[in-house]
Amino acid sequence: MTRTTMSSETPTPKPSTVSIKEEYHVQTRSLNSPFESSSDPDFTIDNHPLRIQDSFIEKYVKPNTGIILLIIAQFFNSLMVVSTKILETNPDAETHIKPLQILLVRMLITWVGTLIYMQCNKDTVKYAPFGDPAVRKYLVLRGSCGFFGVFGMYFALMYLSISDAVLITFLSPTLTILLAWVVLREKINRWEVLGSIVSFIGVVLIIRPPFLFGTNINGSSDGSSVVETSNPKERLIATMVALWGALCGSAVYIIIRFIGKRAHAIINVSYFSLTTLIISTVGVVFIPSMHFQIPHSKLEWLLFTNLGICGFIFQLMLTLGIQKERAGRGSLVGYTQLIYSIFWDVSLYHHWPPIWSWAGMVIIIGSTIFVLKFKSPSDDDGDCDLSTSAAKDPESLQSPDEGLEMDDFNIDDSTDETGN
């Protein structure tokens, strides 16, 4: 008879359902959630580096996307300004290249770039390449004003330093307020009028007319005519053309904000580049003193290529930034251009602006900030200017053929921002 021997080992108890679930959740958290696993007893989800990075983006980057785009745009604009200055005043060149030819080449490259972009993104760019028929006439107007705006700057660079030519463009915020008062019948207060008058005193310090400053006050600090002219008549003409360009630039700002999201940013750039290309070509062909000049050196070819590429990026970033940012904050970003211009003047030409230019700089910038600060609080009383209305809800604007009145642009505080 065989005796069955019982094992003396105690059977292993089955793990409880609770312990299995707890182990599973611990392992799952350690594998899938970096915020939950740390040997540091003081570690929390809120101080994890990834969470801090996400918080920084949410708090500072996303709300200021328009500002960031405008800063990038101004950097590429400064590269264009420097390239233009070198092409127009290069002492080693046999003949200097005129502004119209520079615009012709630059806008040809930019326009081709817009066509390529629209072809590659035709699913996202509506009504490519000519835009919505309802806003085409405004796109043409935007392109025409844009031509005179950029031509004013390019012409001034032949006779003024980079910093002086750029400084005049900072009158655009003030001119925009005055233009909106005349064209759109927007309210204007006495502080805005005072700031506008003071800003033009700064322009006088840049022109430095001989009857106020004498005949020997003009000219660059190093005696080089490459930086700026010492002829008071040429300085006056250059300043007047630059002022006209600043006025047209203000008109462009209002038109872009009026169009809003009804036209893709690349279509805005396409109309501007094509219109400028057509006008520049007509000028080069029919103006007797003009002729098309082929670049003679590798430097000139490089500068022309840089103009086209930077021009495309600048216009695209500028239009996107304007569409995403309010007019007041967007205008202030333009002052970074002055920092760039002084840097190029000093680094390339060893030219520090004279004391009168510094004084004009302080007056223009100070008065412009003053005007923006004391601008009529349209958002508080329910009235909204055309640009703000178009940015908030461009689809709500009436067709211009139906007649536009200022009462049509009143926006309640509860209106959702569909444009930004």
C-alpha positions in Angstrom: 0.0 0.0 0.0 1.5 3.2 -1.1 1.4 6.2 1.3 0.9 9.5 -0.3 3.3 12.1 1.2 1.9 15.5 1.6 4.1 18.4 0.8 5.2 20.4 3.8 5.5 23.7 1.8 2.8 26.2 2.4 0.9 27.1 -0.8 1.5 30.6 -2.1 -1.6 32.7 -1.5 -3.2 34.2 -4.6 -2.5 38.0 -5.0 -5.5 40.1 -4.2 -7.3 41.9 -6.9 -6.5 45.2 -5.2 -2.7 44.7 -5.2 -2.7 43.7 -8.9 -4.5 46.9 -9.8 -2.2 49.1 -7.6 0.9 47.6 -9.2 -0.6 48.1 -12.7 -1.3 51.7 -12.1 2.1 52.3 -10.6 3.8 50.8 -13.7 1.5 52.6 -16.1 2.3 56.0 -14.5 6.0 55.3 -14.5 5.9 54.4 -18.2 3.4 56.8 -19.7 3.4 59.9 -17.5 6.8 61.6 -17.0 5.0 64.1 -14.8 4.1 61.5 -12.2 7.4 59.6 -11.8 10.3 61.2 -9.9 12.5 60.2 -7.0 12.4 63.8 -5.7 9.8 64.0 -2.9 9.2 67.6 -3.7 8.5 66.9 -7.3 5.1 68.0 -8.6 3.5 68.1 -12.0 3.5 71.9 -12.0 7.3 72.2 -11.7 8.2 69.6 -14.3 10.3 71.1 -17.1 7.9 70.1 -19.9 5.0 71.6 -18.0 6.9 74.8 -17.4 7.8 75.0 -21.1 4.1 74.5 -22.1 3.0 77.1 -19.5 5.5 79.6 -21.0 4.2 79.0 -24.5 0.6 79.3 -23.4 1.2 82.5 -21.3 3.7 84.4 -23.4 4.2 83.0 -26.9 0.7 82.3 -28.2 -0.9 85.6 -26.9 2.0 87.5 -28.6 2.2 85.6 -31.9 1.4 88.7 -33.9 4.2 90.7 -32.1 6.7 87.9 -32.8 5.8 87.8 -36.4 6.2 91.5 -36.7 9.6 91.5 -35.0 10.8 88.8 -37.5 9.4 90.9 -40.4 11.3 94.0 -39.2 14.6 92.0 -39.1 14.2 90.9 -42.7 13.1 94.4 -43.6 16.4 95.8 -42.2 18.3 93.3 -44.4 16.5 94.7 -47.4 17.2 98.3 -46.4 20.9 97.6 -46.1 21.0 95.8 -49.4 19.3 98.7 -51.1 21.6 101.2 -49.6 24.7 99.3 -50.8 23.3 99.0 -54.3 22.4 102.6 -54.6 25.6 104.1 -53.1 28.3 101.5 -53.6 31.5 103.6 -54.3 33.1 100.7 -56.1 30.4 100.4 -58.7 30.7 102.0 -62.1 27.1 103.3 -62.0 24.6 103.2 -59.1 21.4 101.2 -59.5 18.2 103.3 -59.2 15.3 102.5 -56.9 12.9 101.5 -59.6 15.2 98.8 -60.9 15.8 97.5 -57.4 12.1 97.3 -56.9 11.6 95.6 -60.3 14.0 92.8 -59.5 13.0 92.4 -55.9 9.3 92.2 -56.7 9.8 89.9 -59.6 11.4 87.4 -57.2 8.8 88.0 -54.5 5.9 87.6 -57.0 7.3 84.3 -58.3 7.7 83.1 -54.7 4.0 83.9 -54.0 2.9 81.9 -57.1 5.0 78.9 -56.0 3.6 79.2 -52.5 0.0 79.3 -53.7 0.5 76.4 -56.1 1.9 74.3 -53.3 -0.9 75.3 -50.9 -3.8 75.7 -53.2 -6.1 73.7 -50.9 -5.6 76.3 -48.1 -5.4 79.5 -50.1 -8.9 80.4 -51.2 -9.5 82.2 -54.5 -5.9 81.8 -55.5 -4.2 83.6 -57.3 -6.4 86.7 -57.6 -8.4 86.6 -54.4 -12.1 87.0 -53.6 -13.7 89.1 -56.3 -15.4 91.1 -53.6 -12.1 92.5 -52.4 -10.0 92.6 -55.5 -10.3 96.3 -56.0 -9.0 96.8 -52.5 -6.1 94.5 -53.1 -5.2 96.6 -56.1 -5.4 99.7 -54.0 -3.2 98.0 -51.4 -0.6 97.2 -54.0 -0.6 100.7 -55.4 -0.2 102.4 -52.0 2.4 99.8 -51.1 4.5 100.8 -54.1 4.6 104.4 -53.1 5.3 103.4 -49.6 8.4 101.3 -50.4 9.5 103.7 -53.1 9.6 106.6 -50.6 12.0 104.6 -48.5 14.2 103.5 -51.4 14.5 107.0 -52.8 15.4 108.5 -49.4 18.2 106.0 -49.0 20.1 107.6 -51.9 20.5 110.8 -49.9 19.9 110.0 -46.2 21.6 107.7 -43.8 19.8 104.4 -43.0 18.7 105.6 -39.5 17.3 108.9 -40.8 15.5 107.3 -43.7 14.0 104.7 -41.4 13.1 107.2 -38.7 10.8 109.1 -41.1 8.8 106.0 -41.5 8.0 106.1 -37.8 5.5 108.9 -38.5 3.2 106.2 -39.9 1.3 105.6 -36.6 0.6 109.4 -36.3 -0.3 109.6 -40.0 -2.6 106.6 -39.6 -4.6 108.4 -36.9 -4.8 111.6 -39.0 -5.7 109.6 -42.1 -8.4 107.7 -40.2 -9.8 111.0 -39.0 -10.0 112.4 -42.6 -11.1 109.3 -44.5 -13.0 107.3 -41.9 -14.3 110.2 -39.8 -12.9 108.7 -36.6 -12.7 110.7 -33.5 -9.4 112.6 -32.7 -8.6 114.4 -29.5 -6.4 117.4 -28.8 -3.5 115.2 -27.5 -3.3 113.4 -30.8 -3.2 116.7 -32.6 -0.5 118.0 -30.3 1.6 114.8 -30.7 1.3 115.0 -34.5 2.6 118.6 -34.5 5.5 117.7 -32.2 6.5 114.7 -34.3 6.9 116.9 -37.4 9.3 119.1 -35.4 11.5 115.9 -35.2 11.3 115.7 -39.0 12.7 119.3 -39.2 15.7 118.2 -37.2 16.3 115.4 -39.7 16.0 117.8 -42.7 18.1 120.5 -41.0 17.2 123.3 -43.4 20.1 125.8 -43.9 18.0 128.9 -42.9 17.6 127.3 -39.4 20.8 125.3 -39.0 23.3 127.0 -41.3 25.0 125.7 -44.4 27.7 123.5 -42.7 25.4 121.5 -40.4 24.5 118.7 -42.9 26.6 115.8 -44.0 27.9 112.6 -42.4 30.1 112.7 -39.4 33.0 111.0 -41.2 32.8 113.2 -44.3 31.7 110.5 -46.6 28.9 111.2 -49.1 28.2 107.5 -49.2 26.3 107.7 -45.9 24.3 110.8 -46.5 24.3 113.9 -48.7 25.4 117.3 -47.5 23.3 119.1 -50.1 20.3 120.6 -48.3 18.1 120.6 -51.4 18.7 116.9 -51.9 17.9 116.2 -48.2 14.7 118.2 -48.4 13.5 116.3 -51.5 14.5 112.9 -50.0 12.6 113.8 -46.8 9.5 114.9 -48.7 9.4 111.7 -50.7 10.0 109.6 -47.6 7.0 111.5 -45.9 4.8 110.6 -48.9 5.9 107.0 -48.5 5.1 107.1 -44.8 1.6 108.4 -45.6 1.0 105.6 -48.2 2.3 103.1 -45.7 -0.4 104.3 -43.3 -3.0 103.8 -46.0 -1.7 100.2 -46.5 -2.1 99.5 -42.9 -5.8 100.6 -42.9 -6.5 98.7 -46.2 -5.0 95.4 -44.9 -7.0 95.6 -41.7 -10.1 96.4 -43.6 -9.6 93.4 -45.9 -8.8 91.2 -42.8 -9.3 87.5 -43.3 -11.2 87.9 -46.5 -8.0 87.6 -48.4 -5.1 85.2 -47.5 -1.9 86.8 -46.4 -0.1 85.4 -49.5 -2.6 87.0 -51.8 -2.0 90.4 -50.1 1.7 89.9 -50.8 1.1 88.8 -54.4 -0.9 91.9 -55.3 1.6 94.2 -53.7 4.6 92.5 -55.5 2.7 92.3 -58.9 1.5 95.9 -58.7 4.9 97.2 -57.8 6.5 95.1 -60.5 4.2 96.6 -63.2 4.7 100.2 -62.1 8.5 99.8 -61.8 8.7 98.1 -65.2 6.7 101.0 -66.8 9.0 103.5 -65.1 12.2 101.8 -66.3 11.0 101.5 -69.8 9.4 104.9 -70.4 11.3 107.4 -68.2 14.1 108.8 -70.4 16.8 108.9 -67.7 16.2 105.3 -66.7 17.6 102.1 -68.3 17.7 98.5 -67.1 21.1 97.8 -65.7 22.5 94.3 -65.4 24.4 93.6 -62.1 28.1 93.8 -62.8 29.5 91.9 -59.8 28.9 88.9 -57.6 28.1 91.2 -54.8 25.3 92.9 -56.7 23.8 89.6 -57.8 23.9 88.5 -54.1 22.3 91.7 -52.9 19.5 91.4 -55.6 18.8 87.8 -54.6 18.8 88.8 -50.9 16.3 91.5 -51.7 13.9 89.1 -53.3 14.1 86.4 -50.6 14.0 88.9 -47.7 11.2 90.8 -49.4 9.0 87.7 -49.7 9.6 86.7 -46.1 9.1 90.3 -44.8 5.8 90.9 -46.6 4.4 87.5 -45.5 5.4 87.9 -41.9 4.2 91.5 -41.9 0.7 90.7 -43.2 0.3 87.7 -40.9 1.4 89.9 -37.9 -0.9 92.7 -38.8 -3.9 90.3 -39.1 -3.1 88.8 -35.7 -2.2 91.9 -33.7 -4.1 95.1 -32.7 -3.0 98.3 -34.4 -1.6 100.0 -31.4 0.7 97.2 -30.2 1.7 96.4 -33.8 2.8 100.0 -34.5 5.1 99.9 -31.5 7.0 96.9 -32.8 8.2 98.9 -35.7 10.6 100.7 -33.4 12.9 97.7 -33.5 13.7 98.8 -37.0 15.5 101.8 -35.7 17.7 99.6 -33.6 18.6 97.6 -36.6 19.2 100.7 -38.7 21.6 102.3 -36.2 23.4 99.0 -35.9 24.0 98.8 -39.7 25.0 102.5 -39.9 27.7 101.9 -37.2 28.9 98.4 -38.3 29.0 99.0 -42.0 29.7 102.7 -42.4 31.2 103.6 -38.9 28.6 106.4 -38.8 26.9 107.5 -35.6 23.9 109.7 -36.1 24.6 113.4 -35.4 23.1 115.1 -32.3 20.3 116.6 -34.3 19.2 113.2 -35.6 19.3 111.8 -32.1 17.1 114.7 -31.0 14.7 114.1 -33.8 14.6 110.5 -33.0 13.6 111.1 -29.4 11.0 113.6 -30.4 9.4 111.4 -33.1 9.4 108.3 -31.0 8.2 110.1 -27.9 5.4 111.9 -29.6 4.3 108.7 -31.3 4.1 106.8 -28.1 2.3 109.8 -26.5 -0.3 109.7 -29.3 -0.8 106.0 -29.0 -1.2 106.3 -25.2 -3.7 109.1 -25.3 -5.6 107.8 -28.3 -9.4 108.0 -28.0 -10.5 104.9 -26.0 -12.8 103.5 -28.7 -13.1 100.1 -27.1 -14.4 101.6 -23.9 -17.3 103.5 -25.3 -18.4 100.9 -27.8 -17.0 102.6 -30.9 -14.5 100.7 -32.9 -12.4 101.9 -35.8 -12.4 100.1 -39.1 -9.2 98.3 -38.5 -10.3 96.8 -35.2 -13.7 95.7 -36.6 -12.1 94.0 -39.6 -9.7 92.2 -37.4 -12.3 90.9 -35.0 -14.9 89.7 -37.5 -14.1 90.5 -41.2 -17.0 88.5 -42.4 -19.4 90.8 -40.6 -18.4 93.8 -42.6 -20.9 94.9 -45.3 -20.0 94.9 -48.9 -18.5 98.4 -49.8 -21.1 98.7 -52.5 -23.9 98.7 -49.9 -22.4 101.8 -48.2 -20.3 101.9 -45.1 -21.0 104.1 -42.2 -19.2 104.4 -38.9 -22.2 103.0 -37.0 -21.8 99.8 -38.8 -18.5 99.1 -37.0 -19.8 99.3 -33.5 -18.8 96.1 -31.6 -20.2 94.9 -28.4 -17.8 93.7 -25.7 -19.1 90.2 -25.9 -18.3 89.8 -29.6 -16.1 86.8 -30.3 -12.8 87.4 -32.0 -13.0 85.3 -35.1 -10.4 87.2 -37.0 -7.5 86.6 -34.6 
